[in-house]
Amino acid sequence: MILESDLVLVHVDNKPGFYARAEEISPDVKAGWWQVKLLVLTFPLQVFTWILDEEQLDEAPFTMGGTPLRLEKLVSPIDEERRQLEKQVQEVQKTVPADAGQKVVSLADRRKK
Protein backbone atom coordinates (compact mmCIF):
# COMPACT_ATOMS: atom_id res chain seq x y z
CA MET A 1 0.00 0.00 0.00
CA ILE A 2 1.19 3.49 -0.81
CA LEU A 3 1.78 5.62 2.28
CA GLU A 4 2.77 9.23 2.93
CA SER A 5 6.25 10.17 1.66
CA ASP A 6 6.43 7.15 -0.66
CA LEU A 7 7.78 7.73 -4.15
CA VAL A 8 5.49 6.51 -6.91
CA LEU A 9 5.64 6.07 -10.65
CA VAL A 10 2.37 7.10 -12.27
CA HIS A 11 1.56 5.01 -15.34
CA VAL A 12 -0.52 6.86 -17.95
CA ASP A 13 -2.07 4.82 -20.78
CA ASN A 14 -0.17 1.76 -19.49
CA LYS A 15 3.21 3.51 -19.96
CA PRO A 16 5.43 5.21 -17.38
CA GLY A 17 4.24 8.80 -17.16
CA PHE A 18 5.85 10.70 -14.28
CA TYR A 19 7.25 10.39 -10.79
CA ALA A 20 5.59 11.83 -7.71
CA ARG A 21 5.80 11.74 -3.93
CA ALA A 22 2.72 11.12 -1.79
CA GLU A 23 2.75 14.22 0.40
CA GLU A 24 -0.46 13.71 2.35
CA ILE A 25 -3.14 11.04 2.51
CA SER A 26 -6.29 12.04 4.35
CA PRO A 27 -9.77 10.50 4.55
CA ASP A 28 -12.34 11.74 2.07
CA VAL A 29 -15.96 12.48 2.95
CA LYS A 30 -16.89 9.19 1.28
CA ALA A 31 -16.04 6.11 3.36
CA GLY A 32 -13.19 4.00 1.93
CA TRP A 33 -11.87 6.86 -0.21
CA TRP A 34 -8.80 9.00 0.38
CA GLN A 35 -7.61 12.43 -0.73
CA VAL A 36 -4.05 11.89 -1.92
CA LYS A 37 -1.87 14.95 -2.37
CA LEU A 38 0.92 14.16 -4.86
CA LEU A 39 4.01 16.30 -5.38
CA VAL A 40 4.68 15.74 -9.08
CA LEU A 41 8.42 15.74 -9.74
CA THR A 42 8.46 17.76 -12.93
CA PHE A 43 9.75 21.19 -13.80
CA PRO A 44 8.11 23.25 -12.46
CA LEU A 45 6.94 21.20 -9.47
CA GLN A 46 3.19 20.66 -9.35
CA VAL A 47 0.81 19.41 -6.68
CA PHE A 48 -2.17 17.22 -7.60
CA THR A 49 -4.87 16.05 -5.22
CA TRP A 50 -6.59 12.87 -6.35
CA ILE A 51 -9.42 11.07 -4.62
CA LEU A 52 -8.57 7.37 -4.63
CA ASP A 53 -9.98 4.26 -2.97
CA GLU A 54 -8.07 1.58 -1.02
CA GLU A 55 -7.53 -0.66 -4.05
CA GLN A 56 -6.06 2.19 -6.09
CA LEU A 57 -3.61 2.88 -3.24
CA ASP A 58 -2.71 -0.82 -3.49
CA GLU A 59 -1.60 -0.22 -7.11
CA ALA A 60 -4.84 -1.30 -8.83
CA PRO A 61 -5.46 0.36 -12.22
CA PHE A 62 -8.17 3.00 -12.57
CA THR A 63 -9.32 5.60 -15.08
CA MET A 64 -9.57 9.35 -14.79
CA GLY A 65 -11.43 11.15 -17.56
CA GLY A 66 -11.23 7.94 -19.61
CA THR A 67 -7.42 7.76 -19.31
CA PRO A 68 -6.05 4.56 -17.73
CA LEU A 69 -3.81 5.29 -14.73
CA ARG A 70 -1.97 3.26 -12.12
CA LEU A 71 0.28 4.17 -9.20
CA GLU A 72 3.34 1.99 -8.62
CA LYS A 73 5.24 2.29 -5.35
CA LEU A 74 8.98 2.64 -5.90
CA VAL A 75 11.56 0.95 -3.68
CA SER A 76 15.10 2.29 -3.52
CA PRO A 77 17.69 -0.24 -4.76
CA ILE A 78 19.61 0.43 -1.54
CA ASP A 79 16.58 -0.50 0.58
CA GLU A 80 15.97 -3.60 -1.53
CA GLU A 81 19.58 -4.75 -1.06
CA ARG A 82 19.31 -4.13 2.71
CA ARG A 83 16.11 -6.20 2.90
CA GLN A 84 17.75 -9.09 1.04
CA LEU A 85 20.77 -9.03 3.39
CA GLU A 86 18.50 -8.97 6.46
CA LYS A 87 16.56 -11.92 5.05
CA GLN A 88 19.79 -13.89 4.51
CA VAL A 89 20.94 -13.15 8.08
CA GLN A 90 17.58 -14.32 9.47
CA GLU A 91 17.83 -17.56 7.48
CA VAL A 92 21.32 -18.22 8.82
CA GLN A 93 20.19 -17.48 12.39
CA LYS A 94 17.38 -20.02 12.01
CA THR A 95 19.82 -22.78 11.00
CA VAL A 96 22.39 -22.11 13.76
CA PRO A 97 21.29 -23.18 17.26
CA ALA A 98 21.01 -20.32 19.74
CA ASP A 99 23.63 -21.84 22.08
CA ALA A 100 26.13 -22.80 19.35
CA GLY A 101 29.67 -21.76 20.16
CA GLN A 102 28.81 -20.57 23.66
CA LYS A 103 30.45 -22.00 26.74
CA VAL A 104 29.19 -21.50 30.28
CA VAL A 105 31.99 -20.75 32.69
CA SER A 106 31.25 -20.91 36.38
CA LEU A 107 32.82 -18.04 38.28
CA ALA A 108 32.54 -20.03 41.51
CA ASP A 109 34.72 -22.77 40.03
CA ARG A 110 37.29 -20.23 38.86
CA ARG A 111 37.63 -18.77 42.38
CA LYS A 112 38.37 -22.20 43.89
CA LYS A 113 41.55 -22.59 41.83
N, CA, C and O of each residue as an XYZ file, in Angstrom:
452
protein
N       0.837     -1.182      0.000
C       0.000      0.000      0.000
C       0.879      1.241      0.000
O       1.919      1.280      0.657
N       0.462      2.225     -0.723
C       1.192      3.488     -0.807
C       0.870      4.309      0.437
O      -0.292      4.473      0.809
N       1.919      4.818      1.071
C       1.785      5.619      2.282
C       2.395      6.994      2.061
O       3.034      7.241      1.038
N       2.193      7.895      3.032
C       2.770      9.232      2.926
C       4.280      9.152      2.798
O       4.919      8.294      3.406
N       4.840     10.040      2.015
C       6.254     10.169      1.658
C       6.825      9.040      0.810
O       8.039      8.970      0.620
N       5.978      8.161      0.299
C       6.434      7.151     -0.659
C       6.608      7.792     -2.037
O       5.854      8.683     -2.429
N       7.615      7.316     -2.752
C       7.780      7.726     -4.146
C       6.980      6.778     -5.020
O       6.980      5.568     -4.797
N       6.300      7.330     -6.014
C       5.487      6.509     -6.909
C       5.790      6.864     -8.356
O       6.179      7.984     -8.687
N       5.594      5.863     -9.200
C       5.636      6.070    -10.645
C       4.193      6.011    -11.114
O       3.499      5.023    -10.875
N       3.745      7.052    -11.771
C       2.373      7.095    -12.270
C       2.390      6.632    -13.722
O       3.022      7.247    -14.580
N       1.681      5.532    -13.975
C       1.561      5.009    -15.337
C       0.349      5.662    -15.989
O      -0.743      5.664    -15.421
N       0.544      6.213    -17.178
C      -0.519      6.855    -17.953
C      -0.640      6.089    -19.269
O       0.346      5.915    -19.985
N      -1.850      5.634    -19.582
C      -2.073      4.820    -20.785
C      -1.151      3.599    -20.808
O      -0.612      3.238    -21.854
N      -0.977      2.969    -19.647
C      -0.170      1.757    -19.490
C       1.303      1.949    -19.833
O       1.991      0.986    -20.169
N       1.795      3.199    -19.751
C       3.207      3.509    -19.961
C       3.671      4.390    -18.809
O       2.871      5.147    -18.260
N       4.946      4.310    -18.430
C       5.433      5.207    -17.378
C       5.195      6.660    -17.774
O       5.555      7.085    -18.872
N       4.583      7.415    -16.861
C       4.243      8.804    -17.163
C       5.102      9.804    -16.414
O       5.786     10.617    -17.035
N       5.081      9.759    -15.082
C       5.852     10.703    -14.282
C       6.028     10.164    -12.867
O       5.316      9.260    -12.428
N       6.996     10.747    -12.172
C       7.254     10.389    -10.786
C       6.579     11.401     -9.875
O       6.412     12.567    -10.235
N       6.195     10.941     -8.688
C       5.586     11.833     -7.706
C       5.874     11.292     -6.310
O       6.252     10.133     -6.137
N       5.685     12.155     -5.325
C       5.799     11.737     -3.927
C       4.451     11.966     -3.266
O       3.845     13.025     -3.435
N       3.980     10.986     -2.517
C       2.715     11.121     -1.791
C       2.977     12.020     -0.590
O       3.605     11.593      0.379
N       2.513     13.228     -0.645
C       2.751     14.217      0.404
C       1.816     14.027      1.595
O       2.232     14.082      2.753
N       0.548     13.802      1.281
C      -0.457     13.707      2.355
C      -1.573     12.787      1.889
O      -2.020     12.856      0.744
N      -2.016     11.923      2.797
C      -3.145     11.042      2.509
C      -4.133     11.229      3.646
O      -3.852     10.882      4.793
N      -5.290     11.779      3.318
C      -6.294     12.043      4.350
C      -7.638     11.462      3.924
O      -7.914     11.342      2.730
N      -8.476     11.099      4.900
C      -9.769     10.496      4.549
C     -10.653     11.471      3.780
O     -10.666     12.671      4.056
N     -11.377     10.944      2.829
C     -12.344     11.739      2.071
C     -13.685     11.679      2.798
O     -13.853     10.905      3.740
N     -14.620     12.485      2.362
C     -15.962     12.478      2.950
C     -16.618     11.118      2.759
O     -17.355     10.644      3.623
N     -16.338     10.496      1.611
C     -16.893      9.195      1.276
C     -16.075      8.096      1.965
O     -14.848      8.091      1.869
N     -16.729      7.185      2.645
C     -16.038      6.108      3.357
C     -15.249      5.231      2.385
O     -15.743      4.895      1.308
N     -14.010      4.857      2.768
C     -13.186      3.998      1.930
C     -12.417      4.740      0.853
O     -11.686      4.119      0.082
N     -12.567      6.049      0.785
C     -11.874      6.861     -0.212
C     -10.923      7.813      0.496
O     -11.151      8.202      1.641
N      -9.849      8.182     -0.203
C      -8.801      9.004      0.382
C      -8.432     10.155     -0.542
O      -8.406      9.994     -1.762
N      -8.148     11.311      0.036
C      -7.610     12.432     -0.731
C      -6.092     12.316     -0.677
O      -5.489     12.407      0.392
N      -5.494     12.118     -1.824
C      -4.055     11.889     -1.917
C      -3.413     13.096     -2.589
O      -3.670     13.388     -3.756
N      -2.574     13.787     -1.828
C      -1.871     14.946     -2.368
C      -0.524     14.460     -2.891
O       0.293     13.946     -2.128
N      -0.295     14.624     -4.191
C       0.924     14.165     -4.858
C       1.775     15.356     -5.267
O       1.287     16.287     -5.908
N       3.050     15.325     -4.894
C       4.006     16.305     -5.382
C       4.609     15.717     -6.651
O       5.400     14.776     -6.591
N       4.236     16.270     -7.791
C       4.676     15.742     -9.082
C       6.072     16.283     -9.359
O       6.289     17.495     -9.370
N       7.010     15.377     -9.582
C       8.420     15.739     -9.740
C       8.730     16.077    -11.189
O       9.404     15.331    -11.900
N       8.215     17.222    -11.598
C       8.455     17.757    -12.935
C       8.990     19.172    -12.772
O       9.085     19.678    -11.654
N       9.333     19.796    -13.861
C       9.746     21.192    -13.795
C       8.742     22.035    -14.526
O       8.575     21.842    -15.730
N       8.066     22.949    -13.888
C       8.112     23.247    -12.457
C       7.352     22.183    -11.652
O       6.533     21.439    -12.192
N       7.646     22.133    -10.345
C       6.940     21.196     -9.471
C       5.449     21.509     -9.470
O       5.053     22.673     -9.539
N       4.635     20.482     -9.394
C       3.188     20.657     -9.353
C       2.630     19.807     -8.222
O       3.244     18.819     -7.819
N       1.485     20.186     -7.719
C       0.805     19.409     -6.683
C      -0.573     19.036     -7.207
O      -1.359     19.899     -7.596
N      -0.854     17.727     -7.209
C      -2.172     17.215     -7.596
C      -2.820     16.646     -6.347
O      -2.132     16.108     -5.480
N      -4.128     16.761     -6.250
C      -4.873     16.048     -5.219
C      -5.879     15.162     -5.926
O      -6.789     15.638     -6.605
N      -5.695     13.854     -5.750
C      -6.585     12.873     -6.354
C      -7.359     12.180     -5.256
O      -6.839     11.959     -4.163
N      -8.606     11.837     -5.548
C      -9.423     11.069     -4.617
C      -9.400      9.621     -5.094
O      -9.921      9.289     -6.158
N      -8.776      8.763     -4.270
C      -8.571      7.366     -4.632
C      -9.140      6.451     -3.562
O      -9.253      6.838     -2.399
N      -9.500      5.228     -3.962
C      -9.979      4.265     -2.969
C      -8.825      3.362     -2.533
O      -7.709      3.484     -3.037
N      -9.102      2.457     -1.595
C      -8.073      1.582     -1.018
C      -7.358      0.751     -2.091
O      -6.134      0.627     -2.071
N      -8.124      0.189     -3.018
C      -7.529     -0.662     -4.053
C      -6.573      0.125     -4.942
O      -5.531     -0.391     -5.345
N      -6.920      1.360     -5.245
C      -6.064      2.187     -6.092
C      -4.768      2.539     -5.370
O      -3.728      2.699     -6.008
N      -4.824      2.662     -4.034
C      -3.612      2.882     -3.244
C      -2.784      1.596     -3.140
O      -1.605      1.634     -2.791
N      -3.414      0.466     -3.447
C      -2.705     -0.824     -3.491
C      -2.259     -1.148     -4.909
O      -2.029     -2.312     -5.237
N      -2.134     -0.126     -5.752
C      -1.599     -0.220     -7.112
C      -2.559     -0.817     -8.137
O      -2.117     -1.272     -9.192
N      -3.866     -0.827     -7.854
C      -4.845     -1.300     -8.832
C      -5.045     -0.222     -9.905
O      -5.032      0.969     -9.592
N      -5.229     -0.627    -11.156
C      -5.459      0.358    -12.216
C      -6.828      1.022    -12.072
O      -7.767      0.443    -11.525
N      -6.912      2.253    -12.579
C      -8.165      3.001    -12.574
C      -8.150      3.956    -13.757
O      -7.134      4.091    -14.440
N      -9.265      4.613    -13.997
C      -9.317      5.600    -15.078
C      -9.695      6.951    -14.498
O     -10.396      7.046    -13.491
N      -9.215      7.986    -15.159
C      -9.568      9.354    -14.788
C      -9.830     10.090    -16.096
O      -8.919     10.283    -16.900
N     -11.067     10.496    -16.303
C     -11.428     11.148    -17.557
C     -11.239     10.228    -18.750
O     -10.966     10.692    -19.856
N     -11.384      8.911    -18.531
C     -11.230      7.942    -19.607
C      -9.788      7.508    -19.860
O      -9.539      6.639    -20.695
N      -8.835      8.111    -19.141
C      -7.422      7.758    -19.310
C      -7.016      6.719    -18.269
O      -7.183      6.960    -17.074
N      -6.489      5.569    -18.690
C      -6.045      4.558    -17.729
C      -4.826      5.051    -16.941
O      -3.861      5.556    -17.514
N      -4.893      4.891    -15.621
C      -3.808      5.294    -14.725
C      -3.531      4.175    -13.733
O      -4.380      3.322    -13.475
N      -2.326      4.201    -13.184
C      -1.971      3.259    -12.117
C      -0.787      3.830    -11.362
O       0.162      4.333    -11.964
N      -0.846      3.751    -10.035
C       0.277      4.173     -9.198
C       1.118      2.946     -8.864
O       0.577      1.899     -8.509
N       2.427      3.071     -8.974
C       3.342      1.986     -8.623
C       4.327      2.508     -7.578
O       5.067      3.458     -7.833
N       4.329      1.883     -6.405
C       5.241      2.290     -5.346
C       6.664      1.931     -5.740
O       6.923      0.817     -6.197
N       7.588      2.872     -5.566
C       8.980      2.645     -5.899
C       9.768      2.295     -4.643
O       9.545      2.869     -3.577
N      10.689      1.348     -4.781
C      11.557      0.951     -3.683
C      12.988      1.255     -4.098
O      13.422      0.864     -5.182
N      13.713      1.946     -3.245
C      15.102      2.286     -3.523
C      15.922      1.006     -3.660
O      15.732      0.072     -2.882
N      16.832      0.944     -4.636
C      17.688     -0.240     -4.765
C      18.516     -0.486     -3.500
O      18.835     -1.632     -3.183
N      18.858      0.562     -2.790
C      19.615      0.428     -1.538
C      18.753     -0.267     -0.491
O      19.229     -1.170      0.198
N      17.494      0.140     -0.364
C      16.584     -0.497      0.583
C      16.336     -1.953      0.220
O      16.262     -2.811      1.100
N      16.209     -2.232     -1.072
C      15.973     -3.602     -1.527
C      17.160     -4.492     -1.182
O      16.982     -5.626     -0.737
N      18.373     -3.980     -1.386
C      19.577     -4.746     -1.056
C      19.651     -5.000      0.457
O      20.018     -6.093      0.890
N      19.301     -3.990      1.249
C      19.312     -4.130      2.707
C      18.306     -5.195      3.159
O      18.602     -5.995      4.047
N      17.127     -5.201      2.551
C      16.108     -6.203      2.899
C      16.588     -7.617      2.575
O      16.365     -8.547      3.351
N      17.244     -7.774      1.433
C      17.754     -9.093      1.045
C      18.836     -9.565      2.015
O      18.866    -10.739      2.383
N      19.722     -8.660      2.430
C      20.766     -9.029      3.387
C      20.159     -9.414      4.740
O      20.590    -10.384      5.364
N      19.162     -8.655      5.188
C      18.495     -8.974      6.456
C      17.813    -10.337      6.380
O      17.829    -11.100      7.346
N      17.221    -10.636      5.239
C      16.564    -11.925      5.049
C      17.578    -13.058      5.114
O      17.318    -14.092      5.729
N      18.741    -12.868      4.476
C      19.787    -13.887      4.514
C      20.296    -14.107      5.943
O      20.522    -15.246      6.351
N      20.473    -13.034      6.693
C      20.936    -13.146      8.080
C      19.913    -13.904      8.914
O      20.289    -14.742      9.734
N      18.629    -13.626      8.721
C      17.579    -14.322      9.469
C      17.575    -15.814      9.136
O      17.378    -16.645     10.022
N      17.791    -16.155      7.875
C      17.826    -17.564      7.484
C      19.006    -18.283      8.136
O      18.872    -19.421      8.585
N      20.149    -17.625      8.187
C      21.324    -18.218      8.823
C      21.081    -18.387     10.319
O      21.455    -19.408     10.896
N      20.461    -17.402     10.945
C      20.186    -17.478     12.385
C      19.222    -18.612     12.703
O      19.303    -19.204     13.780
N      18.322    -18.920     11.795
C      17.380    -20.018     12.011
C      18.094    -21.370     11.977
O      17.708    -22.290     12.699
N      19.131    -21.497     11.147
C      19.815    -22.780     11.001
C      20.851    -23.024     12.096
O      21.163    -24.176     12.395
N      21.390    -21.963     12.701
C      22.392    -22.106     13.760
C      21.679    -22.132     15.107
O      20.898    -21.225     15.398
N      21.926    -23.147     15.941
C      21.290    -23.179     17.263
C      21.690    -21.959     18.083
O      22.788    -21.425     17.929
N      20.790    -21.528     18.949
C      21.008    -20.316     19.743
C      22.226    -20.444     20.647
O      22.909    -19.452     20.901
N      22.516    -21.664     21.143
C      23.627    -21.838     22.080
C      24.907    -22.311     21.398
O      25.862    -22.672     22.086
N      24.955    -22.319     20.080
C      26.133    -22.800     19.353
C      27.328    -21.891     19.618
O      27.238    -20.668     19.513
N      28.446    -22.519     19.963
C      29.674    -21.761     20.156
C      29.768    -21.064     21.499
O      30.752    -20.370     21.753
N      28.782    -21.222     22.366
C      28.809    -20.573     23.663
C      29.194    -21.582     24.731
O      28.770    -22.737     24.700
N      30.001    -21.128     25.670
C      30.448    -21.998     26.745
C      30.114    -21.312     28.059
O      30.394    -20.126     28.235
N      29.522    -22.049     28.971
C      29.194    -21.496     30.279
C      30.375    -21.733     31.203
O      30.821    -22.865     31.392
N      30.866    -20.661     31.767
C      31.989    -20.746     32.690
C      31.483    -20.336     34.066
O      30.922    -19.253     34.238
N      31.684    -21.191     35.018
C      31.245    -20.909     36.381
C      32.301    -20.052     37.065
O      33.468    -20.438     37.139
N      31.895    -18.897     37.559
C      32.821    -18.038     38.277
C      33.184    -18.643     39.632
O      34.289    -18.437     40.133
N      32.255    -19.385     40.218
C      32.535    -20.029     41.508
C      33.659    -21.043     41.357
O      34.523    -21.144     42.228
N      33.657    -21.797     40.258
C      34.723    -22.774     40.029
C      36.061    -22.083     39.780
O      37.103    -22.611     40.168
N      36.053    -20.953     39.162
C      37.293    -20.232     38.863
C      37.936    -19.719     40.161
O      39.162    -19.697     40.279
N      37.114    -19.310     41.127
C      37.634    -18.769     42.383
C      38.291    -19.861     43.232
O      39.207    -19.571     44.003
N      37.839    -21.104     43.102
C      38.368    -22.205     43.889
C      39.804    -22.531     43.509
O      40.539    -23.085     44.326
N      40.215    -22.210     42.312
C      41.547    -22.591     41.830
C      42.605    -21.693     42.346
O      43.781    -21.880     42.033
